[in-house]
Amino acid sequence: MKLTKILVAAAVAGALATTSASAQTRVTFKSAKTTSSYYQMSVQIAEAIKKGTDGKMIVTVEESQGSVQNVKEAAKRAGNYVFTTPPVLVRLAQKELAMFKDKGDPKYGEIRALFPIPSLTMHFVMRADTDVKSFADLQGKTILLGKGSFGAREGAKYLKLFGLEGKVKQANVELNAAVPALKNKQIDGFVTAGSFPAPNVIEAAASTGINVLSFTDEQIAKTKRTKLVIPAGTYAGVDQDIVTTSLPVVAHTTTAMDDDTAYQLTKTYWSQKTDLGKAAAWWNGVSGEMLGNVYGKLHPGAIKYYDEAGIKFPDALR
């Protein structure tokens, strides 16, 4: 008799565990290198989704070697696969251009956007005592661009576009040494790209005093990047808006994700964004207006949320 009761109790416990597990939605979030701010953001999103759904949705963050890898995996992954990438890479994949030339896949056409996250934002940071106020003033100055990063490539491109190639000295120092090099006057400035407020720019502003260069509308047009305004007061001592360029970044999934999951994920993300911003200021720059940067289509589940919330987006994204 006792054995029967034990077996029944075990069966009930097993059934409850199975029900609990089946009620839990699991999502894989392909992010960036663990050393990057975007990996940190993904962890913050995962924690926010778990909190906002009372543990009914669990997001597992995976390291990535970059956005190109994330897009390529979208053609192979099934189910609830979410990844971050600049929308321009979705366009290149779907049109088989650049790094996707002759590497097309019909699955790329099934990529759908969910929500924007902080953009990669260009910062040309100058030591305040150099009195550099514009790009024209960079001539003869020593600038640290870094190596291999988006910011380094973009910075070099801008110097060429603005007629400064060969007129600016480039320091042979790693970007992680930028702040001490600036403080010790080994360099006049450095270029960095990341979500704002950028930790290394905050540190430079606090320890040295800085000026962050603004772009003219004509310069922004030459870069073919998205205009972004960093509000005055974001960095200590910088009391005017900083007009700069950015590379939008968006969380995407594919049509393999069902509408209910996409709806819940999108709704929870936006409902938790205020708390995300309290924990890390870079979330405060994200707004519904950034949906205008999406390429292709939004996921129907995300569209359902945006329509309910009254968040406007281009009709072409439906």
FIVEXLUM-754771 format. One record per residue: residue in one letter; x, y, z of N, C-alpha, C, O in turn. Coordinates in steps of 0.02 Angstrom, whole numbers, padded with zeros to 5 digits, always signed. Each point is the difference from the previous one (the first is absolute). Layout:
% residues N
AXYZXYZXYZXYZ
...
***
This chain:
% residues 318
M+00042-00060+00000-00042+00060+00000+00043+00062+00000-00011+00048-00037
K+00063-00050+00082+00044+00058+00004+00037+00010-00065+00010+00056-00023
L+00011-00113-00008+00037+00004-00063-00043+00031-00054+00024+00040-00041
T-00088-00058+00041-00047+00028-00049-00006+00075+00007+00001+00037-00049
K-00006-00014+00112-00006+00072+00013+00063+00037-00023-00003+00055-00027
I+00060-00086+00039+00064+00031-00019+00004+00007-00076+00020+00051-00027
L-00041-00106-00008+00002+00001-00073-00048+00052-00028+00017+00035-00048
V-00076-00029+00078-00049+00050-00022+00027+00069+00011-00005+00044-00044
A+00035-00032+00103+00029+00066+00015+00055+00017-00049+00005+00058-00022
A+00036-00107+00005+00055+00012-00047-00027+00017-00069+00026+00044-00034
A-00078-00080+00015-00031+00013-00066-00029+00070-00003+00008+00034-00051
V-00041-00012+00104-00029+00067+00003+00055+00053-00003-00006+00049-00037
A+00059-00060+00075+00056+00048+00000+00031+00005-00069+00017+00054-00024
G-00009-00113-00009+00028+00000-00067-00044+00037-00049+00024+00036-00043
A-00090-00046+00049-00047+00034-00044+00003+00076+00009-00002+00038-00048
L+00006-00017+00112+00004+00072+00016+00064+00030-00029+00000+00055-00027
A+00055-00092+00033+00064+00024-00026-00003+00007-00075+00026+00048-00029
T-00057-00097-00004-00006+00002-00072-00043+00059-00023+00016+00034-00048
T-00071-00023+00085-00045+00055-00015+00036+00067+00008-00006+00045-00041
S+00045-00040+00097+00037+00062+00012+00050+00013-00054+00008+00057-00024
A+00028-00111+00003+00051+00008-00052-00031+00020-00066+00026+00042-00036
S-00084-00074+00020-00032+00014-00064-00029+00071-00001-00009+00028-00054
A-00006-00001+00113-00028+00068+00003+00054+00053-00008-00015+00059-00006
Q+00077-00080+00007+00057+00046-00003+00024+00005-00073+00017-00051-00030
T-00015+00111+00004+00025+00011-00068+00074+00016+00002+00022+00043+00038
R+00017-00078-00079+00072+00011-00001+00021+00033-00066-00022-00019-00054
V+00066+00069+00061+00023+00039-00056+00076+00001+00000+00031+00010+00052
T+00000-00020-00110+00072+00006-00007+00016+00069-00028-00028+00021-00051
F+00073+00015+00085+00016+00069-00020+00073+00002-00021+00045-00002+00042
K-00032+00005-00107+00068+00003-00027+00023+00072+00002-00031+00044-00030
S+00086-00032+00064+00019+00069+00014+00065+00021-00033+00003+00010-00060
A+00050-00004+00100+00064+00026-00023+00055-00032+00042-00014-00046+00038
K+00075+00070-00046+00055-00026+00041-00014+00017+00073-00028+00053+00015
T+00049-00096+00030-00014+00011+00072+00032+00063+00026-00021+00027+00051
T+00073-00002-00085+00035+00060+00023-00035+00064-00022+00020+00055+00020
S-00071-00060-00062-00032+00059-00029-00059+00024+00042-00029-00037+00040
S+00012+00100-00049-00057+00029+00035-00065-00032-00024-00049-00003+00037
Y+00048-00023-00100-00061-00030-00026-00014-00067+00032-00058-00020+00005
Y+00109-00015+00016-00012-00062+00038-00031+00018+00067-00047-00032+00023
Q+00074+00084+00008-00028+00023+00064-00073+00021-00008-00042-00016+00043
M+00027+00050-00097-00070+00020-00013-00045-00061-00006-00056-00001+00026
S+00080-00050-00060-00040-00061-00010-00014-00034+00066-00055-00026+00010
V+00104+00025+00034-00011-00028+00067-00052+00041+00037-00043-00028+00035
Q+00046+00094-00042-00050+00042+00032-00070-00013-00027-00049-00001+00037
I+00044-00009-00103-00064-00016-00031-00026-00066+00028-00059-00006+00017
A+00103-00044-00013-00020-00066+00024-00029+00004+00071-00051-00030+00015
E+00085+00069+00028-00023+00008+00069-00067+00037+00002-00044-00017+00039
A+00037+00068-00082-00062+00039-00002-00059-00042-00024-00055+00006+00026
I+00067-00049-00076-00054-00043-00026-00022-00050+00053-00059-00012+00009
K+00107-00017+00026-00017-00048+00053-00041+00034+00055-00050-00027+00023
K+00073+00087-00004-00036+00037+00052-00070+00021-00024-00049-00008+00036
G+00045+00033-00097-00064+00026-00026-00051-00054-00014-00060+00015-00004
T+00082-00077-00004-00047-00055-00013-00007-00047+00060-00029-00053-00005
D+00057+00074+00062-00001-00042+00060+00030-00070-00013-00025-00051+00025
G+00078+00051-00066+00034-00063-00013-00033-00045-00052+00023-00056-00011
K-00076+00081-00020-00035-00041-00050+00037-00001-00068-00011-00043-00042
M+00055+00092+00034+00042+00002-00060+00072+00005+00022+00019+00046+00036
I+00022-00093-00058+00071-00002+00018+00042+00012-00062-00007-00035-00050
V+00050+00085+00053+00044+00018-00056+00071-00022+00016+00028+00021+00051
T+00000-00063-00093+00069-00023+00008+00044+00038-00049-00011-00003-00061
V+00061+00038+00087+00044+00041-00042+00059-00042-00024+00032-00034+00039
E-00019+00037-00104+00057-00034-00030+00050+00051-00026-00019+00051-00029
E+00083-00065+00039+00052+00043-00027+00003-00008-00075-00017-00052-00028
S+00037+00105-00006+00008+00000-00072+00065+00034-00019+00027+00039+00039
Q-00003-00054-00098+00059+00034-00026-00018+00063-00038+00043+00036-00025
G-00108-00022+00019-00020+00062-00033-00066-00006-00036-00030-00054-00003
S+00006+00110-00023-00066+00004-00030-00007-00041-00063-00053-00027-00014
V+00107+00021-00025-00003-00040-00061-00015-00073+00017-00042-00032-00032
Q+00076+00006+00083-00013-00068+00022-00072-00008+00023-00032-00050-00015
N+00006+00100+00051-00069-00003+00024-00050-00007-00057-00047-00040+00004
V+00059+00079-00057-00046-00002-00058+00006-00068-00035-00051-00029-00018
K+00112+00005+00009+00009-00064-00034-00034-00057+00038-00027-00046-00031
E+00029+00049+00097-00032-00053+00040-00076+00002-00005-00033-00049+00013
A+00007+00108-00030-00073+00006-00006-00027-00047-00054-00059-00020+00002
A+00101+00002-00050-00021-00045-00053+00001-00073+00022-00027-00043-00035
K+00057+00030+00092+00008-00069+00023-00040-00015+00064-00018-00058+00012
R+00005+00109+00028-00033-00011+00064-00075-00008-00008-00031+00030-00044
A+00003-00071+00087-00073-00008+00002-00027+00028+00065+00038+00015+00046
G-00104-00006-00043-00031+00020+00063+00015+00071+00021+00005+00045-00042
N+00002-00036+00107+00005+00067+00029+00072+00025+00001+00031+00005+00053
Y-00006+00011-00112+00067+00027-00008-00004+00075-00009-00031+00024-00047
V+00062+00013+00093+00002+00073-00004+00074+00020-00007+00044-00029+00031
F-00032+00080-00071+00069+00022-00009+00002+00075-00012-00049+00030-00022
T+00106+00000+00037+00008+00072-00011+00044+00011-00061+00049-00036-00012
T-00067+00087-00027+00040+00019-00058-00023+00068-00025-00058+00019+00009
P+00104+00019-00040-00022+00060-00034-00047-00019-00058+00015-00049-00035
P-00069+00084+00024-00047-00017-00055+00034-00003-00068-00023-00036-00045
V+00077+00074+00036+00034+00000-00065+00025-00070-00019+00002-00017-00059
L+00016-00024+00109+00023-00068-00015-00057-00045-00022+00010-00046-00039
V-00070+00059+00063-00059-00037-00024-00011+00016-00074-00015-00044-00040
R+00023+00107+00023-00008+00021-00070+00053-00034-00044-00016-00026-00054
L+00079+00026+00077+00053-00031-00040-00011-00075-00008+00012-00028-00054
A-00036-00005+00107-00013-00072-00004-00056-00015-00049+00006-00046-00041
Q-00060+00084+00045-00058-00013-00043+00014+00017-00073-00031-00028-00045
K+00078+00075+00034+00016+00020-00069+00064-00033-00025+00022+00013-00056
E+00009-00056+00098+00061-00036-00018+00056+00049-00020+00030-00007-00054
L-00017+00055+00096+00052+00050-00014+00057-00006+00051-00008-00031+00053
A+00065+00061-00070+00058+00004+00045+00020-00069+00026+00012-00045-00040
M-00009+00037+00106+00022-00065+00029-00050-00056-00012+00015-00058+00015
F-00074+00074-00042-00049-00052-00015-00004-00015-00076-00044-00037-00022
K+00090+00065-00016-00001-00011-00072+00012-00074-00016+00047-00030+00026
D-00090+00003-00068+00002-00071-00018-00011-00046+00059+00016-00060-00003
K-00043+00087+00057-00013-00041+00060-00072+00010+00023-00015-00001+00060
G-00028+00011-00108-00070+00013+00017-00035-00061+00027+00023-00057-00008
D-00079+00069+00042-00040-00054+00028-00072+00026+00005-00011+00054+00027
P-00038-00093-00052-00070+00022+00005-00022+00015+00071-00045+00039+00012
K+00079-00072+00037-00018+00010+00070+00012+00072+00023-00032+00023+00047
Y+00078+00013-00080+00012+00070+00018-00063+00042-00009-00010+00050+00033
G-00033-00072-00080-00062+00036-00012-00050-00009+00057-00051+00035+00002
E+00065-00081+00043-00046-00013+00057+00021+00039+00063-00032-00007+00052
I+00084+00048-00057+00021+00040+00057-00052+00054+00014-00024+00033-00047
R+00007-00024+00110-00048+00051+00021+00026+00039+00061+00032-00029+00044
A-00045+00093-00043+00024+00043+00055-00048-00002+00059-00060-00009-00008
L+00089+00019+00068-00040+00003+00061+00002+00070+00032-00051+00033+00006
F+00110-00011+00014+00006+00065+00034+00071+00027-00006+00047-00038-00008
P-00039+00105+00011+00066+00030-00003+00035-00004+00068-00032-00002+00052
I+00099+00000-00054+00040+00005+00060+00049+00058-00011+00000+00029-00054
P+00041-00010+00104+00044+00058-00010+00044-00006-00063+00025-00053-00016
S-00018+00110-00018+00038+00002-00062+00075+00005+00013+00022+00023+00053
L+00017-00047-00102+00072+00014+00000+00009+00073-00017-00018+00021-00055
T+00045+00018+00100+00002+00072-00007+00072+00025-00003+00041-00016+00043
M-00026+00055-00095+00068+00025-00009+00015+00058+00047-00040+00046+00008
H+00099-00050+00023+00025+00054+00043+00070+00019-00022+00046-00041+00000
F-00036+00104-00020+00067+00028-00010+00014+00042+00062-00024+00056+00007
V+00064-00084+00038+00011+00029+00066+00067+00036+00001+00052-00030-00013
M-00053+00095+00029+00061+00040+00002+00012+00026+00070-00046+00018+00036
R+00110-00014-00017+00017+00030+00063-00019+00074-00002+00013+00034-00049
A-00044-00010+00102-00028+00068+00000+00053+00053-00014-00014+00050-00033
D+00075-00060+00059+00051+00052-00008+00030+00003-00070+00041+00044-00014
T-00061-00090-00031+00023+00005-00070-00039+00052-00038+00021+00023-00053
D-00078-00004+00080-00044+00050-00031-00023-00020-00070-00012+00043-00042
V+00006-00109+00031-00027-00024-00064-00076+00000+00004-00029-00034+00041
K-00002+00073-00085-00073+00007+00002-00035-00028-00062-00061-00009+00000
S+00101-00005-00052-00029-00026-00062+00049-00047-00033+00058-00004+00021
F-00081-00031-00072+00045-00047-00035+00057+00036-00034+00055-00027-00006
A-00066+00088-00017+00053+00038-00032+00058+00013+00048+00057+00005-00021
D-00072-00001+00085+00051+00013+00051+00044-00061+00015+00049+00006+00036
L-00067-00064-00064+00038-00062+00014+00068-00002-00036+00044-00038+00019
Q-00036+00080-00069+00062-00001-00038+00061+00009+00045+00003+00048+00039
G+00045-00095-00044+00061+00004+00040-00006-00030+00069+00049-00004+00037
K-00109-00019-00018-00010-00029+00067+00014-00075-00002+00001-00031-00053
T+00009+00003+00112+00013-00072+00007-00063-00034+00026-00024+00015+00054
I-00001-00062-00093-00064-00032+00015+00011-00076+00007+00037-00030-00038
L-00070+00001+00087+00000-00073+00008-00064-00028-00031-00055+00015+00023
L+00063-00056-00075-00057-00031-00032-00013-00071+00025-00056-00025-00004
G+00109-00008+00029-00007-00070+00019+00010-00044-00061+00019+00025-00054
K-00031-00089+00061+00012-00047-00055-00057-00051-00005-00023-00028+00050
G+00001+00016-00111-00045-00056-00013-00073+00009+00018-00041-00041-00020
S+00025+00092+00058-00069+00008+00023-00041+00041-00050+00027+00031-00046
F-00093-00032+00055-00044+00042-00041+00020+00073+00007+00004+00036-00050
G+00009-00014+00112+00018+00070+00011+00064+00020-00035+00005+00055-00027
A+00045-00100+00026+00063+00014-00034-00010+00006-00075+00026+00046-00031
R-00063-00093+00002-00013+00002-00072-00041+00062-00019+00015+00033-00050
E-00064-00019+00090-00044+00058-00014+00038+00065+00008-00007+00046-00040
G+00049-00042+00092+00039+00060+00012+00048+00015-00057+00006+00057-00022
A+00028-00109-00002+00046+00008-00057-00037+00022-00062+00024+00041-00039
K-00084-00069+00029-00041+00018-00058-00020+00074+00003+00002+00034-00051
Y-00019-00011+00110-00022+00070+00006+00058+00048-00012-00010+00053-00031
L+00069-00070+00055+00058+00044-00011+00012+00007-00075+00017+00055-00024
K-00025-00109-00013+00009+00002-00072-00055+00041-00033+00013+00041-00044
L-00075-00053+00065-00057+00037-00029+00005+00075+00010-00020+00039-00042
F+00048-00019+00100+00002+00071+00018+00067+00032-00020+00015+00055+00024
G+00024-00089-00067+00062+00030-00025+00056+00003+00050+00044+00043-00006
L-00044-00087+00055+00051+00001+00053+00049-00058-00003+00043-00006+00043
E-00050-00036-00094+00045-00057-00006+00072+00024-00008+00014+00042-00044
G+00031-00068+00085+00070+00021-00002+00014+00065+00035+00058+00020+00007
K-00109+00014+00017+00008+00064+00034-00009-00006+00076+00010+00047+00038
V-00029-00108-00017-00010-00014+00071+00048-00057+00020+00004-00050-00035
K+00032+00059+00089+00046-00052+00024-00041-00054+00036-00042+00016+00043
Q+00055-00078-00060-00037-00055+00032+00045-00035+00051+00054-00025-00018
A-00076+00024+00080+00040-00030+00054-00003-00076-00004-00053-00029-00013
N+00109-00003+00024+00004-00073-00001-00011-00027+00071+00046-00028+00031
V-00106+00038-00006-00017-00020+00068-00067-00036-00003-00044+00018-00039
E+00035-00069+00081-00064-00036+00003-00054+00045+00030+00015+00043+00042
L-00077-00054-00063-00056+00043+00022-00009-00004+00075-00021+00049+00031
N+00035-00107+00000-00010-00005+00072+00049+00044+00040-00008+00008+00060
A+00058+00020-00095+00048+00045+00033-00016+00073-00015+00039+00045+00017
A-00096-00032-00049-00017+00067-00023-00004+00051+00056+00028+00055-00006
V-00062-00071+00060-00010+00049+00053+00065+00020+00034+00013+00059+00007
P+00029-00108+00015+00064+00021+00029+00045+00037-00049+00035+00046+00019
A-00038-00066-00083+00041+00035-00051-00024+00072-00009+00041+00045-00010
L-00106-00036+00014-00028+00068-00005+00020+00042+00060+00021+00057-00006
K-00027-00087+00065+00017+00034+00062+00073+00020+00002+00017+00054+00025
N+00027-00098-00050+00072+00013+00001+00024+00041-00060+00060+00011-00009
K-00108+00011-00032+00014+00042-00059+00043-00034-00052+00036+00032-00038
Q-00041-00099+00035+00033-00037-00053-00040+00005-00065+00028-00007-00055
I-00092+00019+00062-00045+00010-00057-00043+00062+00012-00009+00022+00057
D-00017+00005-00111-00046+00057+00006-00073-00022+00003-00043+00037+00024
G+00030-00097-00048-00069-00024+00000-00003-00072-00021+00050-00030-00020
F-00109+00001+00025-00010-00069-00022-00070-00008-00029-00045+00040+00012
V+00038-00092-00052-00064-00016-00032-00026-00065+00029+00036-00049+00005
T-00099+00049+00013-00030-00061+00027-00072-00005-00024-00033+00051-00010
A+00009-00112+00003-00069-00012-00020-00031-00047+00049+00028-00053+00015
G-00085+00071+00010-00036-00043+00047-00064+00035+00019-00012+00057-00021
S-00029-00090+00059-00062+00032+00023+00018+00057+00047+00050-00002+00035
F-00091+00054-00036+00014+00056+00045-00046-00004+00061-00057-00024-00006
P+00080+00048+00065+00066+00027+00013+00053-00055+00001-00009-00051+00033
A+00065+00062-00068+00054-00049-00006+00044+00004+00062+00022+00054+00019
P-00009-00111+00014+00040+00000+00062+00068+00034-00007+00021+00036+00046
N+00015-00047-00102+00066+00031-00006-00005+00075-00011+00046+00037+00019
V-00100-00013-00048-00010+00072-00008-00019+00032+00067+00022+00055+00016
I-00063-00090+00023-00016+00024+00068+00063+00007+00041+00010+00049+00035
E+00034-00100-00040+00062+00001+00039+00045+00058-00023+00030+00034+00042
A-00025-00024-00107+00042+00054-00027-00027+00069+00022+00039+00044+00018
A-00104-00037-00019-00031+00064+00020+00013+00014+00074+00012+00058+00019
A-00013-00110+00022+00010+00010+00072+00072+00011+00018+00015+00038+00047
S+00032-00069-00084+00070+00003+00020+00040+00054-00036+00052+00023+00026
T-00075-00002-00084+00041+00045-00041-00036+00064-00021+00029+00054+00001
G-00093-00061-00018-00036+00056-00031+00003-00008-00075+00054-00004-00029
I-00112+00001-00003-00002-00016-00071-00047+00045-00039-00042+00035+00028
N+00050-00039-00094-00048+00027-00046-00015-00056-00050+00046-00032-00024
V-00110+00020+00009-00019-00051-00049-00024+00035-00062-00047+00040+00003
L+00078-00055-00060-00015+00036-00062-00069-00015-00026-00025-00056+00004
S-00007+00108-00031-00064-00008-00034+00010+00002-00075+00046+00032-00025
F-00090-00067-00011+00001-00002-00073-00049+00051-00028-00051+00015+00032
T+00067+00013-00090-00050+00040-00036-00046-00048-00038+00017-00059-00009
D-00073+00084-00013-00046-00042-00039+00034-00023-00065-00013-00056-00022
E+00055+00098-00007+00035-00018-00062+00049-00057+00013+00006-00046-00041
Q+00028+00048+00098+00047-00054+00018-00037-00066+00012+00023-00053-00021
I-00079+00058+00055-00040-00061+00014-00023-00031-00066+00001-00061-00008
A-00022+00103-00039-00022-00025-00065+00057-00037-00035-00012-00051-00033
K+00073+00076+00039+00058-00033-00032+00013-00069+00030+00020-00046-00035
T-00031+00040+00100+00014-00065+00033-00052-00053-00017+00014-00060+00005
K-00074+00081-00027-00055-00045-00015-00022-00041+00061-00025-00056-00005
R+00035+00086+00064-00022-00031+00062-00060+00037+00027-00022+00051-00027
T-00005-00076+00081-00061+00028+00031+00019+00055+00049+00044-00010+00042
K-00077+00067-00046+00013+00055+00046-00026-00017+00070-00053-00030+00007
L+00092+00048+00043-00021-00011+00070+00024+00059+00042+00055+00025-00010
V-00097-00003+00056+00017+00056+00043+00009-00025+00072-00047-00027+00030
I+00107+00037-00003+00013-00017+00070-00016+00063+00040+00030+00052-00011
P-00077-00055+00057-00022+00060+00036+00055+00034+00040+00045-00033+00026
A-00049+00099-00023+00046+00039+00042-00001-00026+00071-00053-00019+00026
G+00111+00017+00006+00004-00023+00069+00009-00075+00007+00008-00025+00056
T-00008-00012-00112+00012-00072+00004+00069-00014+00029+00010-00046+00039
Y+00039+00088-00060+00068-00006+00025+00019+00063+00038-00017+00056-00021
A+00051-00064+00076+00020+00056+00043+00037+00053-00040+00049-00015-00035
G-00071+00077+00041+00033+00055-00033-00020+00012-00072+00020+00050-00030
V-00059-00096+00002-00024+00009-00069-00071+00025+00004-00047-00039+00008
D+00039+00104-00014-00064+00032+00015-00042+00015-00061-00050+00037+00006
Q+00067-00064-00063-00041+00009-00060-00013-00068-00031+00037-00048+00010
D-00092+00044-00049-00015-00062-00035+00058-00020-00045+00033+00042-00029
I-00022-00107+00024+00051-00027-00046-00036-00032-00059-00037-00049+00009
V+00048+00076-00067-00031-00027-00061+00050-00047-00032+00055+00021-00019
T-00072-00085+00014+00048-00049-00024-00034-00052-00044-00059+00007-00017
T+00095-00058-00001-00027-00053-00042-00008-00064+00040+00031-00009+00053
S-00072-00035-00078-00012-00062+00036-00014-00057-00049-00018+00011-00058
L+00027-00071+00082-00020-00060-00036-00054-00033+00041+00016-00030+00052
P-00079+00035-00073-00054-00030+00040+00009-00075+00009+00027-00034-00044
V-00048+00009+00101+00002-00072+00014-00069-00022+00023-00033+00034+00039
V+00010-00090-00065-00068-00024+00012+00001-00073+00019+00040-00039-00026
A-00083+00019+00072-00010-00071+00017-00047-00030-00051-00055+00026-00012
H+00076-00080-00019-00039-00034-00052-00015-00072+00020+00031-00028+00045
T-00078-00001-00079-00014-00072+00004-00017-00023-00070+00017+00033-00049
T-00051-00090+00043-00023-00023-00066-00074-00019+00005-00029+00001+00054
T+00001-00019-00110-00070-00020+00000-00011-00066+00036-00057-00021+00010
A+00111-00013+00010-00006-00062+00039-00026+00013+00070-00027-00044+00032
M+00034+00106-00008-00027+00018+00065-00075+00013-00007-00021+00037-00044
D-00020-00067+00089-00072+00010-00006-00019+00071+00023+00037+00033+00036
D-00096-00012-00057-00022+00069+00012-00006+00016+00074+00018+00054+00022
D-00044-00102+00018-00009+00013+00071+00067+00012+00035+00005+00045+00043
T+00045-00084-00061+00066+00009+00031+00030+00067-00019+00027+00035+00042
A-00031-00017-00106+00026+00064-00023-00036+00058+00033+00031+00050+00018
Y-00097-00057-00010-00039+00052+00034+00022+00009+00072+00012+00056+00023
Q-00008-00111+00013+00018+00002+00071+00071+00027+00010+00012+00039+00045
L+00033-00061-00087+00070+00022+00004+00005+00075-00012+00035+00035+00038
T-00068-00010-00089+00002+00071-00017-00034+00042+00053+00026+00051+00022
K-00084-00073+00000-00037+00037+00052+00040+00003+00064+00004+00054+00031
T+00026-00108-00010+00038-00002+00063+00062+00044-00005+00017+00035+00048
Y+00016-00036-00105+00059+00042-00010-00017+00073+00012+00034+00035+00038
W-00087-00011-00070-00017+00071+00007-00026+00016+00070+00011+00055+00025
S-00046-00102+00006-00026+00013+00067+00055+00004+00052-00007+00031+00052
Q+00064-00064-00068+00057+00000+00047+00052+00053-00017+00049+00007+00036
K-00059+00031-00090+00053+00046-00023+00016+00055+00050+00057+00020+00006
T-00107+00004+00031+00014+00051+00050+00046-00026+00054+00048+00034+00020
D-00061-00095+00003+00044-00030+00050+00069-00015-00029+00050+00007+00035
L-00048-00027-00098+00065-00010-00033+00040+00065+00000+00060+00000+00013
G-00094+00055-00027+00033+00065-00002+00025+00023+00068+00050+00036+00005
K-00084-00056+00048+00023+00017+00067+00064-00037+00018+00042+00026+00036
A-00035-00086-00063+00058-00041+00014+00059+00017-00046+00058-00004+00021
A-00072+00025-00083+00053+00016-00048-00027+00055-00046-00049-00010-00036
A+00082+00068+00036-00027+00059-00035-00006-00008-00075-00037+00037-00032
W+00074-00085+00002-00003-00005-00073-00069-00019-00025-00016+00011-00058
W-00026-00040+00101-00068-00018-00021-00045+00061-00008-00051-00003-00035
N+00069+00059+00066-00042+00059-00003-00001+00033-00068-00044+00040-00015
G+00092-00058-00028+00001+00028-00067-00043-00038-00050-00006+00020-00058
V-00024-00076+00080-00040-00041-00044-00073+00025+00000-00029+00012+00052
S+00000-00005-00111-00069+00023-00006-00035-00036-00058+00032-00031-00042
G-00098+00036+00042-00039-00030-00053+00016+00030-00069-00009-00033-00051
E+00035+00094+00050+00017+00032-00064+00055-00039-00037+00006+00004-00061
M+00033-00043+00100+00054-00039-00031-00026-00057-00043+00039-00030-00037
L-00103+00016+00040-00029-00051-00044+00006+00021-00073-00003-00042-00045
G+00011+00106+00034+00009+00025-00068+00065-00023-00032+00009+00005-00060
N+00037-00031+00102+00064-00025-00025-00003-00073-00023+00048-00026-00029
V-00104-00008+00043-00006-00071-00016+00000-00010-00075-00030+00039-00037
Y+00064-00092+00014-00004-00019-00070-00041-00064-00006+00007-00046+00040
G-00050+00043-00090-00040-00060-00011-00067+00005+00035-00037+00048-00009
K+00021-00099+00050-00065-00003+00032+00007-00011+00076+00048-00030+00023
L-00097+00055+00013-00007-00016+00071-00036-00067+00006-00039-00019-00044
H+00052-00016+00098-00036-00062+00013-00073+00016+00017-00013+00048+00035
P-00035-00087-00061-00071+00014+00014-00015+00006+00075-00042+00040+00019
G+00076-00080+00023-00011+00005+00072+00022+00067+00027-00033+00028+00044
A+00088-00001-00070+00024+00066+00020-00048+00054-00025-00015+00047+00036
I-00009-00055-00097-00049+00048-00028-00062+00004+00044-00026+00054+00012
K+00002-00111+00012-00058-00001+00044+00012+00044+00061-00044+00038+00020
Y+00103-00044+00010+00015+00041+00059+00003+00073-00018-00029+00042+00035
Y+00064-00024-00089+00008+00070-00018-00067+00033-00016-00011+00058+00017
D-00033-00096-00049-00067+00027-00015-00039+00012+00065-00033+00051+00008
E+00037-00098+00039-00034+00008+00064+00028+00059+00040-00038+00037+00032
A+00104-00029-00035+00033+00052+00040-00002+00068-00034+00018+00051+00030
G-00041-00048-00093-00003+00063-00036+00068+00026-00021+00010+00060-00010
I+00037-00107+00002+00068+00019-00022+00001-00002-00077-00012-00052-00030
K+00026+00110+00000-00003+00006-00072+00063-00028-00032+00055+00005+00028
F-00063-00033-00087+00057-00023-00039-00021+00001-00074-00059+00001-00015
P+00108-00001-00031-00017+00003-00072-00044-00058-00022+00011-00057+00019
D-00061+00071-00059-00046-00051-00025+00037-00055-00038-00023-00058-00001
A+00079+00075-00030+00038-00048-00039+00026-00058+00042+00019-00052-00027
L-00016+00061+00093+00026-00051+00045-00051-00054+00017+00017-00050+00031
R-00080+00061-00050-00053-00049+00016+00007-00063-00043-00040-00046+00007
***
